[in-house]
Amino acid sequence: MALTTQYKDELDFDVMFTATDTGRQNFIDEQLKDYVIQTTLEKSRFIKAISKGKEKDTFEPGQVVQKPFLRVFNGTMTDSGGGVGTLVIDEIGGVSATVDLMKQYLKYNQIVEKVKADGTVCQAQVTTEPASLTSTTVAIKAYGGTTLETDTASTEYNIGTNPWFAKRDFEQPTDLAREMEHTFTQKFMREVQMDIDEEIIRDKVRDDDSLMKRVTLNLDHMALEIGWSVINGRPQYVNDVPVSMYKSVQGDPTMAGIRWWAEQAFASHADTQIYVDCGNQPLTDVMIRAAIHRARMQLQCDYDTGNWKIFFHPTTKQYVNDWLNPWRRLDDRADIVGFSTRGLDYNGREFLWDEDIQWPELCVGVVNCSDIQHGFMKRGTLQRKEVYGGSNLYRQWQMWEHRWGIMPEKSLQIIWLYNVRRFGT
């Protein structure tokens, strides 16, 4: 998109931009607003992929997030004889077990199951009541005509159903845990000025230093800043806690990007097979598939819905294009040198990949773009205001936008691989 398409020439733009009457000011403000929105989408493929959220009128945009139901845990069963025993829980959903997690996912009367080495199953029912749960050890009894079996090492179990009978009361809440998550806002501001002499002889000003050129370059730079922030932005911390800057006196508010959200997901659900340190090893398709599979098994990621994409830095994408060349079906085009690929297959599901020049080079993100939103604050689209400097020798304008973001609907379901070896090293 170019501003020049709206005006006869650059002089016409200058006259409109510097006008003081309301009609022409409103006209050019709408043109500049549309220009920034379109340019941001053109310069940030990540912003283009995610959803646009509603306009917000609070300085702490947020939403209630319901945690996923974790269906897999690791533990050690002990058979005490007589069809009863104990189960010591080590991990739930890939993270260390705590009493709080136990209360959320292992209810009284819950049925759990493990598959033995010979393919047969062992089912047990939890008999520890909520009030008695003070550690990660629960009492169990055999269920479904199966027998308990003592484990020699930590074993994977599936969390099954919780049977009810008509007169049974609720011993504890069965609703899933909910949390209020909020994101942060940021203002993006640029300024441009015109000397008084320049305004008087504006038709003599060099074309490559016109007001239109300067406005365009500043708005292009603003679009790049917005694109960088939705990926790499981090809120400011006070005493190790991210805070809204409108509640403090320390600096200006900054946006929370997808990279920060991935870190927060790992902090609350420390699964190192979903938030993966690649150890400076060359990235492979096996690494990405393994992380995708782990998230499906542990967090119930639904890859059949939404818009799942794999994002790279362009340098990493260049390396990825050469994956498995001898085994791929290639179209022979005599006028094109090199390869280009569209995505990765996981069990018949196609994950398209994309690149963004502002994506961190050493990181790969697998995200459901349909679940990630960002948007404008109330009256946050591009605003323009004329201000004056310390003298009357020039005119100055400030241009700014106020955005919130980003906000993932399911923040735990961000798959992140980092410390990937740079391409060509």
N, C-alpha and C positions, 0 to 999 in steps of 0.2 A: 504493500500500500504506500502511495506517495502523496504528500500534501499538494504537490504541484497539479494534480488532477482536478483540484477544486477551484483553482484560480487561473486567471489569464496568464499571469507571469509572477515572478517573485516580488515585483513592485506592488502588484495588486495584493499579495499576501501581507506585505509590510504595512500597507495602508489599513487593511482589515485588522491586523494584530494590534496596531497602535491606536485604533479608533477609540473614542471615549463614549460614543452613543451606545445605548443598551442593545439595540438591534444588532449591530455589527459585532459587539462583544459576545452576545449569546450565540451568534452564528459560528464564530471562530472557535468558541469554547466547545461546541458540539463536535466540530471537525477535529480538534485536538484530542478530545476524549475518545472518539472512535479510532483515531490514529494510534493512540497508546494501547488500547485494547487489542487491536489487530496486530500491531507490531510485537506485543508481548507474546501472543499466540504463535507468531511466525518464528520468534527467536527462542522460544522455550517449548520443546516438544513434550516435556513433562507436564507443563501447565495445559497444553493443548489436549493431553490425554485424560487428565483428571476432571472431576465434575465441578461445575460452578455452583457454589452454594448461595443461599439467600443473603440479602443484605442484613447486617447485624447492627444493633443499636446499643450494644453493651461492650465495655472495654475488655471483658473476659468472655469471649464467645465459647460456649461449651455445649456438651450433650451428655446424657446418661448412657453409659456403655455397659452392656450385659456381657459378662465374661462367658467364653465358650465352655461347654460341658466336656471335661477331660475324661476320656474313656479308657485310658491305659495307665497302669502304674507298675512299679517294680517293687517286689518285696520277698520276704522269706517266710514260708509256711512251716510250722512245726505241728506234727501229728502227736497229740497227747494221749491217743487211744480213746476208745469208746465213741468215736465219731465227733470228737471235739478237739480243738487245738487253738493255736494263736497265729497271727499274721503280723509280721513287723514290716511296716511300709517304709521304703527307702526314698522312692521318687514317685511323684504324681505328675503325669504329663511332661516328663523330662526334667522336672525341677525337684529340689530336695523337699521331702515331705515335712509338713508342720502340722500342729494340731488344728490350726485354722483351716488349712487346705483339707485336712481329713474331714472336718465338719461340713465342708462344702460339697465334697464329692463322694465320701463313703458314709452313707446313712445307715441307721439302724435297720436291720433286716435286708440290707443290700446284698445282692448275689454277685459274687466275683467268680471268675473262671480262668483256669490256665489250661493250655494244651500240652499234654505230656509228649515226651520224645517219640513215643510209639504212635502218636496221633490221637490217643484217647483223651478225654477231658476229665478235669477235676473241678467240681463246683463246690463253693462254700458260701455260707450265709453269715453276715456280720451279726454278732449277738451283743456287742458292747453298746449300751445305751448312751445317748448324748451326754448326760450329766456325768457319766463315768469316764469319758474320754479325756485323759490328761496326758497321753503320750502317743507316739506313733505306732503303738501296739494295740491290736484289737483281738477280741475273742471271736472265734468262728466255730461253726458246726458244719458237718458234711451236708450236702444238699443234692437233690435230684437223683438219688440212688448211686451216687459216686462216693469214692472214699478219699479221705485226706491223704496227703503224701508229703513227707518232710523234704524240704529243699536243701540241697547242699550249697547253694549259692543264690544270690538275688535273681529272681525269676520274673518274667513279664506276665502280668495278669490283665484281663479285660474286665471293666466294670459293666455289669449287666443290669438287669431290671431290679425294681424294688417292689415286691408283691404286697398287695394290700387286701385286707378283708373288711367286711362291711362295718364292724363295730370298732375298728382300730382307730385310735386317736393319733393326731400328729405329735410325734415326740420331738420333732425339730423341723425348722423350715425346710421345704424342698425347693424353694425358688433359687435360681442361680444368683451368684454374687453380682451386684451392680455397683458401678463406680461413676462418679462425675468427673469427666475429663474436660479440660479446657485448653484452648490454644491461645495464641498471642497475636497482637496486631503490630503493624509497622507503617510508618509514613515514609513515602519515597518522594524526595523533593529535589528539584533542579531550578536554576535561575538563569536568566538571560538578560542582557542589558544592551541599550543602544545609546551611543553618544548623541548629544543634541546636534552637533555639527553633522553627524551622519544622517540624522532625520531630515535636516534641512536640505542636504544634497543627496538624498537617498538614491536618486536615479543615476548617480555617478559612482556608487559603491561597487566594488568588484563583485562579480557574480559568485565567486567562491567564498565570499565573506559576507553574504547577505544575511539579513535577519532570519529568513526562512531556513537557510542552511544551519544556523546556530540553533534555532528552535528544534529542527529535525534531529540534529546530533544529540542534543540534550534529552529529547524524548526517547531516542534510541537507547541512550545510556540508561535511562530510567527503566526501560523494558528489560535490559540485561540485568539490572540490579534486582528487579522483581523475580526474574527467572532464577537467579542465583539463590535468592532467599527461600523460595519454596523448596529448594533441594538442600541447601547447606545452612540455612538460617538457624540460629540458636537463641533462645531467650537469655536475657541477662540473669545472672545468679547473684543472690545476696545470702550470705551465710549458707552456701551450698544448696540453696533452694531456688528454683526458677520462679520469678515473681513477675507480676504485671507491673510495668514501670509507672502506671498511673497510681499505684499504691505506695510508691517510694519516691525518693528524690534523687535517685542515682541514674542519670542518663535518660535516654529515650527508649521506648519499647522496640523490640525486635521480634521478627517472625520466627515461628518454629517450623523448620523444614523436615522433609521426610527422613533425612539422616538422623536428626535428633529423635524423632519418634521411634525409629528402629532401636536406638540406644535405650529409650524408656521401656520399650517392649521387653528387651533383654533384661533390664533391671528388675522388672516385675515377674518375668518368666524366663529364668536363666537357662535356656536350652541351647547349648553350644553347637547343636546340629542344625539349628534354624538360624541363629546368629553366629555365623561361621568364620573363625579365623583360619584363613587359607595358608598361613605360614609362609608367605612369600613364594608360593608354588604357582606354576603356570595354571591358569584356569582351564578346566575341562568341562565337557557336558555332563560327565558323571557327577561332579561336585554339585552342579545346579540341580540335577535330577534328584540327588540324595536329599538335598535340603527341601525341595518341593514335596518329596514323598514323606519326609519326617513331619512337615507341617500338616500334611493331610492326615497322618496317623495320630498325631498328638493333639492338634488344634482343630481337627475336623474342617479344614479349609475346603470349601466347595468350589472346585475348579470348573464345574459345569455352569456356573452362573457368574455374572459380572464380566469385567474386561481385564483379565490378567495379562500383565506384560512384564518382560524382563528388560530392565534399563541398564545401559552401559555408558561409559565414556566413549567417544568416537574412536579413540586409540585402541581400547579394548575390543570394540566392535570390529575393527579392522582385523584383529587377530582371530576373533570368533568366526569370521567369514570363511576362514581356511580350515575349520574343523572337518575332519572325516572326509576330505576331498575324494579319496579313492573309492568311497562307498556311497557317495551321493549321486543321484541322477542329475546330470548337468545338461543344460541346453547349449549347443554350440552356436556362438555368435561371433562371426569373424571380425566385427567392428568394435568389440568390447574386450578389454584386457582386465582380468581379475574376476573375483567371485563375489556374489552377494547372496545372503541367506535371509529367510523370513522369520524363522523361529525354531523352537525346540519341541519335540514330541515327548509327552509323558503319558504313557498308557492310553494312547489314542486322543489325548487332549493336546491341542496346539497352543503353545505359549509364544505369541509373537514378541519379538524383541525390538527395542527402539534405542536410540542414542540421544544424548543431550550433551552439548559441549560443556555445560557447567556441572555435569555429574562428576563426582569424585573419581579420579582415574583408577584408584586401587579398590573400588567397591562395585558390587553388582547388587541390584535390588530387584526382587520379584514382588510385585504389588498388584492388588486389585484396584485399578484406577476408578472403577465405579463407586468404591467405598471411600474415596478420598476427596475432600472438598476444600475449596478456598473461595474467597469472594471479597466484596467491598464492605467497608463500614458504611453506616448511614451517611449519605452525602459524601462518600469517599471516592467516587470517580473523579477524574482529573479536574482539579480546580486551578484557576489562574487569577492572580491578583497583582496589580501594579503597586510597587513600593518604591520609595526613593532612597538613594544613598546619602552620603554625607554632604552632597552639594547638588546644585541644580544643573550640573553639566551633563547629566545622563539620566535616562529613564531605565527602570529595572522592573522586571516581572518575576514573580515566583510561580512555579507550577508544581503541584503535588497531587499524590494519590494516597489514600488510606485503605489498606487491605488487612483482612484477617486470614490466618491460616498457618499451616494447613491443619485439617481435622480428619484423621482416619476414623471411620465408623467402627472398624475392628482392628485396633492398633496392634494387638498381639499377632495378627496374621500378616505381618511384614517380614518377608524372608530377606536376610541381608548377609552377603558374603563380603568380607573385607580382607585387607592385607594380601591382595592378589598381585602376583608378580607383574611388573610393567611389561607391556608388549615390546619385544626386541631386546630385553635385558637378560 
